[in-house]
Amino acid sequence: MRAEPTILHVDLDAFFAAVEQRDKPSLRGKPVVVGGVGGRGVVATASYEARAFGVHSAMPTAEARRRCPNAAFLAGRFPAYREASTAVMELLRSISPLVEPLSLDEAFVDLAAADLPDLSVAGVSAFARDLKQRVSDVTGGLTGSVGIGSSKLIAKIASELDKPDGLVVIAPGMEQDLLRPMQVTVIPGVGPATAESLRRIGVHTVAELEEISADELVRVLGRAQGSNLYQLARAQDDRPVVAEREAKSISVEDTYESDYVDRKLLNALVERQAAKVTERLRKARLSGRTVTLKVRLHDFSTHTRSATLPGPTDDGRTVARVARTLLSELDTSGGVRLLGVGVSALTDWIQDDLFADTDEAADDPVDEETETALSAMSRRRVWLPGLDVVHDEHGAGWVWGSGRGVVTVRFETTETPAGKVRSFPADDPALRLSRPAPEE
């Protein structure tokens, strides 16, 4: 444990939704939900205006529509999110060499490695207020909540205490006073299953957890989790801020609007995903040994299958061959609504697959009907709500809605007032996407 509050956690508030409100003046101050917009979609982020109606992340989009029917439901624009995230991460790295990103919208910063003259509570508080303003400046007005403490555990919990746009600094020595009244789920790794196991032994709060012996926790939760929880309940957390977090896996998954049954089409979709995954591996100069297939069936049951190769590979045909084999082990006759292919056990070197089939013709060829279906999917113009578009006459805007051969656009940008709305034929050659659409 550190004697000074030198670990900072910053969490951008309602990040995806905040970026949308920043770039779409007509949505400022209104409920916005970002995520899957179809009947099987899931909420990724909800603005605070939408949260007032009970909408939250991981909620089915259908339920979110019932709770907040007047919200703007947007598909998401990951290039815009990455751009804002990059600006924040570059700012943090200009402050300290030890920055550990956890996701696009949150990171730990080790202030002990920064050139700060005053690491007292007052000193880091003043620094954090300045940092919050600089985050707003580099992102065009986004806010972030900041927590600072003597450990990662305390800093992350502190950043959640005064959202949005909050700042909480926990003085060294006050950690247990902070934790004791809280529910055990505040501790990282205590999910629903662990919380239920603790409930059965009468533990609901951190104070109650602190009364349980290490031996009892190991008996209930297992050695690794029990020992870890025993330490964290006492605010004992010496995890360092790690500047580079290595990717554990690279994957692609797609959810489909209709259930696919045709085995040749499913194989072709898996091959296309394998090609995307290995393209990303090569860009990252990585390879991997373990291939994983994820399948969600018509009844919403989800199945995963994995196989480990003799050596690492970044070859699309090898990954596709393994993924097809894994697919053949599952009964997909009722229909598939989600497919995913991933590669893990990553390394930065590649070993030739001595067992690979070097004859490309040995793979089942894609017949004309399947090729036509795949080509149609690739050519389809997807006008998802929220995507950036530009019209030759009206300029820049975003997709307000689409259907029945018509796309409706609101023409506005970050720098303009709320804009006018116009509708066009979906195949209007004057209308085009100005940023890449999300992958299917």
C-alpha positions as a LaTeX table, in Angstrom:
\begin{tabular}{lrrr}
\hline
Residue & $x$ (\AA) & $y$ (\AA) & $z$ (\AA) \\
\hline
Met1 & 0.00 & 0.00 & 0.00 \\
Arg2 & 1.22 & 3.48 & $-0.86$ \\
Ala3 & 1.64 & 6.22 & 1.70 \\
Glu4 & 0.41 & 8.87 & $-0.76$ \\
Pro5 & $-2.63$ & 8.96 & $-3.09$ \\
Thr6 & $-0.72$ & 8.40 & $-6.32$ \\
Ile7 & $-2.93$ & 6.10 & $-8.40$ \\
Leu8 & $-5.51$ & 7.88 & $-10.52$ \\
His9 & $-8.43$ & 6.31 & $-12.36$ \\
Val10 & $-10.25$ & 8.31 & $-15.03$ \\
Asp11 & $-13.55$ & 7.13 & $-16.51$ \\
Leu12 & $-15.17$ & 9.12 & $-19.32$ \\
Asp13 & $-18.86$ & 9.63 & $-18.54$ \\
Ala14 & $-21.40$ & 7.70 & $-20.68$ \\
Phe15 & $-18.67$ & 7.75 & $-23.29$ \\
Phe16 & $-20.31$ & 6.52 & $-26.51$ \\
Ala17 & $-23.52$ & 8.45 & $-25.82$ \\
Ala18 & $-21.56$ & 11.58 & $-24.86$ \\
Val19 & $-19.66$ & 11.51 & $-28.15$ \\
Glu20 & $-22.97$ & 11.24 & $-30.00$ \\
Gln21 & $-24.43$ & 14.19 & $-28.09$ \\
Arg22 & $-21.28$ & 16.21 & $-28.74$ \\
Asp23 & $-21.47$ & 15.59 & $-32.50$ \\
Lys24 & $-25.27$ & 15.82 & $-32.85$ \\
Pro25 & $-26.57$ & 19.14 & $-31.45$ \\
Ser26 & $-30.21$ & 18.03 & $-31.66$ \\
Leu27 & $-29.50$ & 15.23 & $-29.13$ \\
Arg28 & $-27.90$ & 17.35 & $-26.42$ \\
Gly29 & $-29.81$ & 17.05 & $-23.18$ \\
Lys30 & $-31.97$ & 14.25 & $-24.58$ \\
Pro31 & $-31.94$ & 10.47 & $-23.96$ \\
Val32 & $-29.50$ & 8.62 & $-26.22$ \\
Val33 & $-28.92$ & 4.86 & $-26.36$ \\
Val34 & $-25.95$ & 3.39 & $-28.26$ \\
Gly35 & $-25.71$ & $-0.29$ & $-29.17$ \\
Gly36 & $-27.46$ & $-2.89$ & $-31.28$ \\
Val37 & $-30.54$ & $-1.30$ & $-32.84$ \\
Gly38 & $-32.18$ & $-4.50$ & $-34.07$ \\
Gly39 & $-34.58$ & $-6.76$ & $-32.22$ \\
Arg40 & $-31.67$ & $-8.76$ & $-30.80$ \\
Gly41 & $-29.47$ & $-5.80$ & $-29.97$ \\
Val42 & $-27.94$ & $-4.98$ & $-26.60$ \\
Val43 & $-27.32$ & $-1.56$ & $-25.07$ \\
Ala44 & $-23.63$ & $-0.59$ & $-25.01$ \\
Thr45 & $-24.04$ & 2.83 & $-23.35$ \\
Ala46 & $-26.96$ & 5.01 & $-22.31$ \\
Ser47 & $-26.80$ & 8.75 & $-21.68$ \\
Tyr48 & $-27.69$ & 9.96 & $-18.21$ \\
Glu49 & $-30.99$ & 11.24 & $-19.58$ \\
Ala50 & $-31.81$ & 7.67 & $-20.67$ \\
Arg51 & $-30.57$ & 6.18 & $-17.41$ \\
Ala52 & $-33.25$ & 8.19 & $-15.62$ \\
Phe53 & $-35.76$ & 5.83 & $-17.30$ \\
Gly54 & $-33.92$ & 2.73 & $-16.06$ \\
Val55 & $-31.94$ & 2.06 & $-19.24$ \\
His56 & $-28.46$ & 0.63 & $-18.64$ \\
Ser57 & $-25.64$ & $-1.15$ & $-20.45$ \\
Ala58 & $-26.09$ & $-4.85$ & $-21.29$ \\
Met59 & $-29.88$ & $-4.41$ & $-21.31$ \\
Pro60 & $-31.66$ & $-5.83$ & $-24.39$ \\
Thr61 & $-32.44$ & $-3.00$ & $-26.78$ \\
Ala62 & $-36.07$ & $-4.14$ & $-26.95$ \\
Glu63 & $-36.41$ & $-3.58$ & $-23.20$ \\
Ala64 & $-34.68$ & $-0.20$ & $-23.47$ \\
Arg65 & $-37.21$ & 0.84 & $-26.14$ \\
Arg66 & $-40.06$ & $-0.10$ & $-23.84$ \\
Arg67 & $-38.62$ & 1.91 & $-20.97$ \\
Cys68 & $-37.59$ & 4.94 & $-23.00$ \\
Pro69 & $-39.43$ & 4.94 & $-26.34$ \\
Asn70 & $-38.51$ & 8.56 & $-27.12$ \\
Ala71 & $-34.75$ & 7.99 & $-26.90$ \\
Ala72 & $-32.50$ & 8.19 & $-29.94$ \\
Phe73 & $-31.28$ & 4.63 & $-30.60$ \\
Leu74 & $-27.97$ & 4.75 & $-32.47$ \\
Ala75 & $-25.78$ & 1.99 & $-33.88$ \\
Gly76 & $-22.47$ & 3.49 & $-32.82$ \\
Arg77 & $-19.51$ & 5.09 & $-34.61$ \\
Phe78 & $-16.33$ & 3.44 & $-33.41$ \\
Pro79 & $-13.95$ & 5.61 & $-35.47$ \\
Ala80 & $-15.29$ & 8.66 & $-33.60$ \\
Tyr81 & $-14.95$ & 6.89 & $-30.25$ \\
Arg82 & $-11.40$ & 5.76 & $-31.01$ \\
Glu83 & $-10.47$ & 9.31 & $-32.03$ \\
Ala84 & $-11.69$ & 10.75 & $-28.72$ \\
Ser85 & $-10.08$ & 7.92 & $-26.76$ \\
Thr86 & $-6.74$ & 8.41 & $-28.49$ \\
Ala87 & $-6.76$ & 12.11 & $-27.60$ \\
Val88 & $-7.33$ & 11.29 & $-23.92$ \\
Met89 & $-4.73$ & 8.51 & $-23.78$ \\
Glu90 & $-2.13$ & 10.75 & $-25.42$ \\
Leu91 & $-2.88$ & 13.44 & $-22.84$ \\
Leu92 & $-2.46$ & 10.94 & $-19.99$ \\
Arg93 & 0.82 & 9.64 & $-21.42$ \\
Ser94 & 2.14 & 13.20 & $-21.59$ \\
Ile95 & 1.67 & 13.31 & $-17.81$ \\
Ser96 & 3.06 & 9.93 & $-16.77$ \\
Pro97 & 4.91 & 7.11 & $-18.54$ \\
Leu98 & 2.78 & 4.63 & $-16.59$ \\
Val99 & $-0.71$ & 4.68 & $-18.12$ \\
Glu100 & $-2.77$ & 1.49 & $-18.19$ \\
Pro101 & $-5.80$ & 1.70 & $-20.50$ \\
Leu102 & $-8.62$ & $-0.61$ & $-19.46$ \\
Ser103 & $-10.89$ & 0.22 & $-22.41$ \\
Leu104 & $-11.54$ & 3.10 & $-24.78$ \\
Asp105 & $-12.99$ & 5.20 & $-21.97$ \\
Glu106 & $-11.01$ & 4.44 & $-18.82$ \\
Ala107 & $-7.43$ & 4.14 & $-17.64$ \\
Phe108 & $-5.18$ & 4.05 & $-14.59$ \\
Val109 & $-2.35$ & 6.59 & $-14.24$ \\
Asp110 & 0.58 & 6.27 & $-11.82$ \\
Leu111 & 1.16 & 9.78 & $-10.50$ \\
Ala112 & 4.28 & 8.67 & $-8.63$ \\
Ala113 & 5.95 & 8.34 & $-12.04$ \\
Ala114 & 4.80 & 11.82 & $-13.07$ \\
Asp115 & 6.66 & 15.06 & $-12.43$ \\
Leu116 & 4.27 & 16.44 & $-9.81$ \\
Pro117 & 5.62 & 18.76 & $-7.11$ \\
Asp118 & 2.96 & 17.93 & $-4.52$ \\
Leu119 & 1.54 & 14.43 & $-3.94$ \\
Ser120 & $-0.55$ & 15.37 & $-0.93$ \\
Val121 & $-4.35$ & 15.10 & $-1.05$ \\
Ala122 & $-4.57$ & 18.83 & $-1.76$ \\
Gly123 & $-1.86$ & 18.61 & $-4.42$ \\
Val124 & $-3.34$ & 15.72 & $-6.39$ \\
Ser125 & $-6.82$ & 17.26 & $-6.07$ \\
Ala126 & $-5.63$ & 20.45 & $-7.72$ \\
Phe127 & $-3.87$ & 18.42 & $-10.41$ \\
Ala128 & $-7.01$ & 16.37 & $-11.09$ \\
Arg129 & $-9.18$ & 19.48 & $-11.49$ \\
Asp130 & $-6.76$ & 20.75 & $-14.13$ \\
Leu131 & $-6.68$ & 17.31 & $-15.79$ \\
Lys132 & $-10.47$ & 17.20 & $-16.07$ \\
Gln133 & $-10.44$ & 20.55 & $-17.88$ \\
Arg134 & $-7.70$ & 19.34 & $-20.23$ \\
Val135 & $-9.73$ & 16.19 & $-21.00$ \\
Ser136 & $-12.66$ & 18.42 & $-21.93$ \\
Asp137 & $-10.40$ & 20.58 & $-24.09$ \\
Val138 & $-8.88$ & 17.72 & $-26.12$ \\
Thr139 & $-12.22$ & 15.95 & $-26.65$ \\
Gly140 & $-14.39$ & 18.91 & $-27.53$ \\
Gly141 & $-16.32$ & 18.99 & $-24.28$ \\
Leu142 & $-16.49$ & 15.43 & $-22.94$ \\
Thr143 & $-16.39$ & 14.98 & $-19.18$ \\
Gly144 & $-14.64$ & 12.37 & $-17.10$ \\
Ser145 & $-14.94$ & 11.24 & $-13.49$ \\
Val146 & $-11.67$ & 10.90 & $-11.60$ \\
Gly147 & $-10.82$ & 8.86 & $-8.52$ \\
Ile148 & $-7.46$ & 8.96 & $-6.75$ \\
Gly149 & $-6.20$ & 6.72 & $-3.97$ \\
Ser150 & $-3.38$ & 4.60 & $-2.68$ \\
Ser151 & $-4.25$ & 1.60 & $-4.87$ \\
Lys152 & $-6.05$ & 0.58 & $-8.04$ \\
Leu153 & $-8.96$ & $-0.79$ & $-6.02$ \\
Ile154 & $-9.54$ & 2.49 & $-4.18$ \\
Ala155 & $-8.97$ & 4.73 & $-7.22$ \\
Lys156 & $-11.49$ & 2.85 & $-9.34$ \\
Ile157 & $-14.13$ & 2.80 & $-6.60$ \\
Ala158 & $-13.55$ & 6.52 & $-5.95$ \\
Ser159 & $-14.17$ & 7.39 & $-9.60$ \\
Glu160 & $-17.66$ & 5.87 & $-9.34$ \\
Leu161 & $-18.73$ & 7.82 & $-6.25$ \\
Asp162 & $-19.59$ & 11.18 & $-7.81$ \\
Lys163 & $-20.59$ & 10.56 & $-11.43$ \\
Pro164 & $-20.88$ & 12.29 & $-13.79$ \\
Asp165 & $-18.00$ & 14.76 & $-13.94$ \\
Gly166 & $-16.89$ & 13.90 & $-10.41$ \\
Leu167 & $-13.62$ & 14.07 & $-8.50$ \\
Val168 & $-13.00$ & 12.03 & $-5.34$ \\
Val169 & $-9.64$ & 11.66 & $-3.56$ \\
Ile170 & $-9.36$ & 9.09 & $-0.77$ \\
Ala171 & $-6.70$ & 10.00 & 1.78 \\
Pro172 & $-4.32$ & 7.21 & 2.80 \\
Gly173 & $-5.59$ & 5.55 & 5.97 \\
Met174 & $-9.25$ & 6.07 & 5.06 \\
Glu175 & $-9.54$ & 3.12 & 2.68 \\
Gln176 & $-11.31$ & 0.69 & 5.00 \\
Asp177 & $-13.69$ & 3.37 & 6.26 \\
Leu178 & $-14.69$ & 3.85 & 2.62 \\
Leu179 & $-15.13$ & 0.15 & 1.87 \\
Arg180 & $-16.85$ & $-1.23$ & 4.95 \\
Pro181 & $-20.40$ & 0.10 & 4.33 \\
Met182 & $-20.36$ & $-0.95$ & 0.68 \\
Gln183 & $-21.88$ & $-4.06$ & $-0.86$ \\
Val184 & $-19.38$ & $-6.82$ & $-1.62$ \\
Thr185 & $-20.09$ & $-6.41$ & $-5.34$ \\
Val186 & $-17.98$ & $-3.24$ & $-5.27$ \\
Ile187 & $-14.87$ & $-5.45$ & $-5.13$ \\
Pro188 & $-13.52$ & $-6.48$ & $-8.57$ \\
Gly189 & $-14.27$ & $-10.10$ & $-9.35$ \\
Val190 & $-17.36$ & $-10.33$ & $-7.16$ \\
Gly191 & $-20.05$ & $-11.01$ & $-9.72$ \\
Pro192 & $-23.52$ & $-12.49$ & $-9.23$ \\
Ala193 & $-22.27$ & $-16.04$ & $-8.64$ \\
Thr194 & $-19.64$ & $-15.03$ & $-6.05$ \\
Ala195 & $-22.08$ & $-12.64$ & $-4.37$ \\
Glu196 & $-24.59$ & $-15.48$ & $-4.02$ \\
Ser197 & $-21.94$ & $-17.75$ & $-2.49$ \\
Leu198 & $-21.11$ & $-15.03$ & 0.03 \\
Arg199 & $-24.79$ & $-14.37$ & 0.75 \\
Arg200 & $-25.20$ & $-17.99$ & 1.78 \\
Ile201 & $-22.66$ & $-17.47$ & 4.56 \\
Gly202 & $-24.29$ & $-14.22$ & 5.64 \\
Val203 & $-22.00$ & $-11.78$ & 3.86 \\
His204 & $-23.53$ & $-8.77$ & 2.10 \\
Thr205 & $-21.20$ & $-5.87$ & 2.89 \\
Val206 & $-17.44$ & $-5.45$ & 2.90 \\
Ala207 & $-17.58$ & $-5.01$ & 6.68 \\
Glu208 & $-19.19$ & $-8.47$ & 6.99 \\
Leu209 & $-16.66$ & $-9.88$ & 4.54 \\
Glu210 & $-13.84$ & $-8.53$ & 6.67 \\
Glu211 & $-15.05$ & $-10.70$ & 9.56 \\
Ile212 & $-14.63$ & $-13.93$ & 7.56 \\
Ser213 & $-11.35$ & $-15.79$ & 7.97 \\
Ala214 & $-9.06$ & $-16.54$ & 5.05 \\
Asp215 & $-9.59$ & $-20.28$ & 5.54 \\
Glu216 & $-13.36$ & $-19.88$ & 5.33 \\
Leu217 & $-13.16$ & $-17.80$ & 2.16 \\
Val218 & $-10.85$ & $-20.36$ & 0.56 \\
Arg219 & $-13.29$ & $-23.10$ & 1.50 \\
Val220 & $-16.24$ & $-21.24$ & $-0.03$ \\
Leu221 & $-14.60$ & $-19.67$ & $-3.10$ \\
Gly222 & $-11.45$ & $-21.64$ & $-3.80$ \\
Arg223 & $-7.84$ & $-20.83$ & $-2.99$ \\
Ala224 & $-7.10$ & $-18.15$ & $-5.60$ \\
Gln225 & $-10.32$ & $-16.16$ & $-5.33$ \\
Gly226 & $-10.71$ & $-16.65$ & $-1.60$ \\
Ser227 & $-7.18$ & $-15.43$ & $-0.84$ \\
Asn228 & $-7.53$ & $-12.47$ & $-3.19$ \\
Leu229 & $-10.87$ & $-11.44$ & $-1.70$ \\
Tyr230 & $-9.49$ & $-11.68$ & 1.82 \\
Gln231 & $-6.81$ & $-9.12$ & 0.92 \\
Leu232 & $-9.07$ & $-6.75$ & $-1.03$ \\
Ala233 & $-11.65$ & $-6.67$ & 1.77 \\
Arg234 & $-8.90$ & $-5.11$ & 3.87 \\
Ala235 & $-7.98$ & $-2.62$ & 1.11 \\
Gln236 & $-4.70$ & $-4.47$ & 0.58 \\
Asp237 & $-3.98$ & $-4.07$ & $-3.12$ \\
Asp238 & $-0.42$ & $-3.69$ & $-4.39$ \\
Arg239 & $-1.11$ & $-4.20$ & $-8.11$ \\
Pro240 & 1.11 & $-1.87$ & $-10.16$ \\
Val241 & 0.00 & 0.30 & $-13.05$ \\
Val242 & 1.19 & $-1.57$ & $-16.14$ \\
Ala243 & 1.94 & 0.66 & $-19.11$ \\
Glu244 & 1.25 & $-1.89$ & $-21.83$ \\
Arg245 & $-1.56$ & $-4.41$ & $-21.63$ \\
Glu246 & $-0.98$ & $-7.24$ & $-24.10$ \\
Ala247 & $-3.97$ & $-8.40$ & $-26.08$ \\
Lys248 & $-5.14$ & $-11.81$ & $-24.90$ \\
Ser249 & $-7.14$ & $-12.58$ & $-28.02$ \\
Ile250 & $-8.30$ & $-11.14$ & $-31.32$ \\
Ser251 & $-11.80$ & $-12.01$ & $-32.49$ \\
Val252 & $-14.67$ & $-11.09$ & $-34.79$ \\
Glu253 & $-18.32$ & $-11.87$ & $-34.20$ \\
Asp254 & $-21.51$ & $-10.96$ & $-36.09$ \\
Thr255 & $-25.17$ & $-11.06$ & $-35.08$ \\
Tyr256 & $-27.63$ & $-11.67$ & $-37.90$ \\
Glu257 & $-31.12$ & $-10.29$ & $-38.35$ \\
Ser258 & $-32.40$ & $-13.72$ & $-39.45$ \\
Asp259 & $-31.36$ & $-17.23$ & $-38.45$ \\
Tyr260 & $-29.03$ & $-18.94$ & $-40.92$ \\
Val261 & $-29.37$ & $-22.67$ & $-41.46$ \\
Asp262 & $-27.56$ & $-23.44$ & $-44.71$ \\
Arg263 & $-24.31$ & $-25.16$ & $-43.81$ \\
Lys264 & $-22.41$ & $-23.88$ & $-46.85$ \\
Leu265 & $-23.35$ & $-20.31$ & $-46.05$ \\
Leu266 & $-22.32$ & $-20.77$ & $-42.40$ \\
Asn267 & $-18.97$ & $-22.18$ & $-43.47$ \\
Ala268 & $-18.48$ & $-19.25$ & $-45.83$ \\
Leu269 & $-19.30$ & $-16.77$ & $-43.06$ \\
Val270 & $-16.81$ & $-18.49$ & $-40.75$ \\
Glu271 & $-14.15$ & $-18.29$ & $-43.47$ \\
Arg272 & $-14.81$ & $-14.58$ & $-43.92$ \\
Gln273 & $-14.45$ & $-14.03$ & $-40.15$ \\
Ala274 & $-11.23$ & $-16.07$ & $-40.08$ \\
Ala275 & $-9.84$ & $-13.84$ & $-42.82$ \\
Lys276 & $-10.70$ & $-10.70$ & $-40.83$ \\
Val277 & $-9.16$ & $-12.10$ & $-37.63$ \\
Thr278 & $-5.91$ & $-13.09$ & $-39.30$ \\
Glu279 & $-5.72$ & $-9.75$ & $-41.09$ \\
Arg280 & $-5.84$ & $-8.08$ & $-37.68$ \\
Leu281 & $-3.23$ & $-10.51$ & $-36.36$ \\
Arg282 & $-0.85$ & $-9.61$ & $-39.17$ \\
Lys283 & $-1.40$ & $-5.87$ & $-38.67$ \\
Ala284 & $-0.52$ & $-6.35$ & $-35.00$ \\
Arg285 & 2.41 & $-8.61$ & $-35.94$ \\
Leu286 & 0.98 & $-11.39$ & $-33.83$ \\
Ser287 & 0.05 & $-15.02$ & $-34.26$ \\
Gly288 & $-1.87$ & $-17.44$ & $-32.09$ \\
Arg289 & $-2.25$ & $-21.13$ & $-31.27$ \\
Thr290 & $-5.83$ & $-21.44$ & $-30.04$ \\
Val291 & $-8.82$ & $-21.02$ & $-32.36$ \\
Thr292 & $-12.22$ & $-20.47$ & $-30.75$ \\
Leu293 & $-15.64$ & $-20.62$ & $-32.38$ \\
Lys294 & $-18.65$ & $-18.95$ & $-30.75$ \\
Val295 & $-22.18$ & $-19.84$ & $-31.90$ \\
Arg296 & $-25.51$ & $-18.55$ & $-30.64$ \\
Leu297 & $-28.42$ & $-20.69$ & $-31.80$ \\
His298 & $-32.04$ & $-19.88$ & $-32.56$ \\
Asp299 & $-33.02$ & $-20.56$ & $-28.94$ \\
Phe300 & $-30.43$ & $-18.03$ & $-27.65$ \\
Ser301 & $-28.21$ & $-20.77$ & $-26.24$ \\
Thr302 & $-24.53$ & $-19.92$ & $-26.73$ \\
His303 & $-21.85$ & $-22.52$ & $-27.42$ \\
Thr304 & $-18.09$ & $-22.16$ & $-27.69$ \\
Arg305 & $-15.58$ & $-24.67$ & $-29.00$ \\
Ser306 & $-11.79$ & $-24.34$ & $-29.05$ \\
Ala307 & $-8.85$ & $-26.19$ & $-30.57$ \\
Thr308 & $-5.13$ & $-25.62$ & $-30.07$ \\
Leu309 & $-2.67$ & $-25.89$ & $-32.95$ \\
Pro310 & 0.83 & $-27.41$ & $-32.67$ \\
Gly311 & 2.30 & $-23.92$ & $-33.25$ \\
Pro312 & 1.16 & $-20.32$ & $-33.67$ \\
Thr313 & $-0.24$ & $-19.13$ & $-36.99$ \\
Asp314 & $-1.59$ & $-16.03$ & $-38.71$ \\
Asp315 & $-2.78$ & $-17.95$ & $-41.76$ \\
Gly316 & $-6.43$ & $-17.40$ & $-42.64$ \\
Arg317 & $-6.87$ & $-20.79$ & $-44.29$ \\
Thr318 & $-5.54$ & $-22.58$ & $-41.22$ \\
Val319 & $-7.81$ & $-20.67$ & $-38.84$ \\
Ala320 & $-10.79$ & $-21.14$ & $-41.17$ \\
Arg321 & $-10.16$ & $-24.88$ & $-41.45$ \\
Val322 & $-10.09$ & $-25.29$ & $-37.67$ \\
Ala323 & $-13.16$ & $-23.08$ & $-37.21$ \\
Arg324 & $-15.13$ & $-25.07$ & $-39.81$ \\
Thr325 & $-14.22$ & $-28.28$ & $-38.02$ \\
Leu326 & $-15.44$ & $-26.84$ & $-34.73$ \\
Leu327 & $-18.66$ & $-25.72$ & $-36.43$ \\
Ser328 & $-19.25$ & $-29.24$ & $-37.73$ \\
Glu329 & $-19.36$ & $-30.50$ & $-34.14$ \\
Leu330 & $-22.48$ & $-28.42$ & $-33.38$ \\
Asp331 & $-26.09$ & $-29.03$ & $-34.34$ \\
Thr332 & $-27.07$ & $-25.85$ & $-36.18$ \\
Ser333 & $-30.15$ & $-27.26$ & $-37.89$ \\
Gly334 & $-32.45$ & $-24.94$ & $-35.91$ \\
Gly335 & $-30.66$ & $-21.82$ & $-37.15$ \\
Val336 & $-27.71$ & $-19.65$ & $-36.14$ \\
Arg337 & $-28.13$ & $-16.04$ & $-35.08$ \\
Leu338 & $-24.54$ & $-15.25$ & $-34.06$ \\
Leu339 & $-21.14$ & $-16.49$ & $-35.22$ \\
Gly340 & $-17.72$ & $-15.56$ & $-33.90$ \\
Val341 & $-14.16$ & $-16.64$ & $-34.61$ \\
Gly342 & $-11.25$ & $-15.76$ & $-32.34$ \\
Val343 & $-7.57$ & $-16.54$ & $-31.92$ \\
Ser344 & $-5.84$ & $-16.56$ & $-28.53$ \\
Ala345 & $-2.59$ & $-17.79$ & $-26.93$ \\
Leu346 & $-0.95$ & $-14.95$ & $-28.82$ \\
Thr347 & 2.73 & $-14.55$ & $-29.54$ \\
Asp348 & 4.87 & $-12.26$ & $-31.67$ \\
Trp349 & 6.38 & $-15.05$ & $-33.74$ \\
Ile350 & 5.03 & $-17.50$ & $-36.29$ \\
Gln351 & 5.80 & $-21.14$ & $-36.86$ \\
Asp352 & 4.97 & $-22.63$ & $-40.22$ \\
Asp353 & 2.05 & $-25.02$ & $-39.90$ \\
Leu354 & 3.65 & $-28.25$ & $-41.06$ \\
Phe355 & 0.25 & $-29.92$ & $-41.07$ \\
Ala356 & $-1.48$ & $-27.26$ & $-43.20$ \\
Asp357 & $-3.06$ & $-28.37$ & $-46.44$ \\
Thr358 & $-1.10$ & $-26.44$ & $-49.04$ \\
Asp359 & $-3.57$ & $-27.33$ & $-51.77$ \\
Glu360 & $-6.12$ & $-24.53$ & $-51.69$ \\
Ala361 & $-8.49$ & $-26.55$ & $-53.83$ \\
Ala362 & $-8.73$ & $-29.12$ & $-51.07$ \\
Asp363 & $-11.15$ & $-26.82$ & $-49.21$ \\
Asp364 & $-14.79$ & $-27.10$ & $-50.23$ \\
Pro365 & $-15.36$ & $-24.52$ & $-52.98$ \\
Val366 & $-18.09$ & $-21.94$ & $-52.43$ \\
Asp367 & $-20.91$ & $-22.71$ & $-54.85$ \\
Glu368 & $-22.53$ & $-20.05$ & $-57.01$ \\
Glu369 & $-25.63$ & $-19.66$ & $-54.82$ \\
Thr370 & $-23.57$ & $-19.13$ & $-51.65$ \\
Glu371 & $-21.22$ & $-16.76$ & $-53.43$ \\
Thr372 & $-24.22$ & $-14.75$ & $-54.62$ \\
Ala373 & $-25.60$ & $-14.53$ & $-51.07$ \\
Leu374 & $-22.24$ & $-13.38$ & $-49.69$ \\
Ser375 & $-21.82$ & $-10.85$ & $-52.48$ \\
Ala376 & $-25.27$ & $-9.44$ & $-51.82$ \\
Met377 & $-24.41$ & $-9.03$ & $-48.13$ \\
Ser378 & $-21.18$ & $-7.20$ & $-49.05$ \\
Arg379 & $-22.87$ & $-4.86$ & $-51.55$ \\
Arg380 & $-25.81$ & $-3.94$ & $-49.36$ \\
Arg381 & $-25.89$ & $-0.28$ & $-48.34$ \\
Val382 & $-26.50$ & $-0.25$ & $-44.60$ \\
Trp383 & $-28.10$ & 2.97 & $-43.32$ \\
Leu384 & $-27.89$ & 2.36 & $-39.58$ \\
Pro385 & $-29.17$ & 5.18 & $-37.34$ \\
Gly386 & $-26.42$ & 7.50 & $-36.16$ \\
Leu387 & $-23.92$ & 6.88 & $-38.98$ \\
Asp388 & $-22.18$ & 9.89 & $-40.51$ \\
Val389 & $-23.24$ & 10.70 & $-44.07$ \\
Val390 & $-22.68$ & 13.43 & $-46.61$ \\
His391 & $-25.01$ & 14.58 & $-49.37$ \\
Asp392 & $-23.74$ & 16.34 & $-52.47$ \\
Glu393 & $-26.28$ & 19.16 & $-52.08$ \\
His394 & $-27.05$ & 19.34 & $-48.35$ \\
Gly395 & $-23.63$ & 18.54 & $-46.87$ \\
Ala396 & $-22.76$ & 16.57 & $-43.72$ \\
Gly397 & $-25.27$ & 14.93 & $-41.42$ \\
Trp398 & $-26.25$ & 11.66 & $-39.81$ \\
Val399 & $-28.78$ & 8.91 & $-40.40$ \\
Trp400 & $-31.93$ & 9.64 & $-38.44$ \\
Gly401 & $-33.76$ & 6.49 & $-39.61$ \\
Ser402 & $-34.31$ & 4.20 & $-42.58$ \\
Gly403 & $-36.69$ & 1.62 & $-43.93$ \\
Arg404 & $-38.85$ & 0.67 & $-46.92$ \\
Gly405 & $-36.32$ & 2.04 & $-49.37$ \\
Val406 & $-36.04$ & 5.46 & $-47.71$ \\
Val407 & $-33.29$ & 6.96 & $-45.55$ \\
Thr408 & $-33.90$ & 10.06 & $-43.40$ \\
Val409 & $-30.97$ & 12.33 & $-42.55$ \\
Arg410 & $-30.57$ & 15.18 & $-40.08$ \\
Phe411 & $-28.05$ & 17.66 & $-41.45$ \\
Glu412 & $-25.96$ & 19.00 & $-38.57$ \\
Thr413 & $-22.44$ & 18.72 & $-37.19$ \\
Thr414 & $-20.65$ & 19.47 & $-33.94$ \\
Glu415 & $-20.19$ & 23.10 & $-34.92$ \\
Thr416 & $-23.73$ & 23.82 & $-36.19$ \\
Pro417 & $-27.11$ & 24.35 & $-34.54$ \\
Ala418 & $-29.67$ & 21.53 & $-34.59$ \\
Gly419 & $-30.22$ & 20.83 & $-38.27$ \\
Lys420 & $-32.94$ & 20.19 & $-40.78$ \\
Val421 & $-34.30$ & 16.73 & $-41.61$ \\
Arg422 & $-34.60$ & 15.41 & $-45.17$ \\
Ser423 & $-35.55$ & 12.01 & $-46.65$ \\
Phe424 & $-34.02$ & 10.36 & $-49.73$ \\
Pro425 & $-34.27$ & 7.09 & $-51.65$ \\
Ala426 & $-31.93$ & 4.57 & $-50.02$ \\
Asp427 & $-30.08$ & 4.19 & $-53.33$ \\
Asp428 & $-29.68$ & 7.95 & $-53.91$ \\
Pro429 & $-26.22$ & 8.28 & $-55.54$ \\
Ala430 & $-25.79$ & 11.74 & $-54.00$ \\
Leu431 & $-25.88$ & 10.26 & $-50.47$ \\
Arg432 & $-22.95$ & 8.30 & $-49.05$ \\
Leu433 & $-21.35$ & 7.30 & $-45.78$ \\
Ser434 & $-18.58$ & 9.62 & $-44.65$ \\
Arg435 & $-17.16$ & 7.12 & $-42.15$ \\
Pro436 & $-16.96$ & 3.32 & $-42.43$ \\
Ala437 & $-20.08$ & 1.45 & $-41.34$ \\
Pro438 & $-19.79$ & $-1.05$ & $-38.47$ \\
Glu439 & $-18.94$ & $-4.55$ & $-39.59$ \\
Glu440 & $-21.90$ & $-6.84$ & $-40.06$ \\
\hline
\end{tabular}
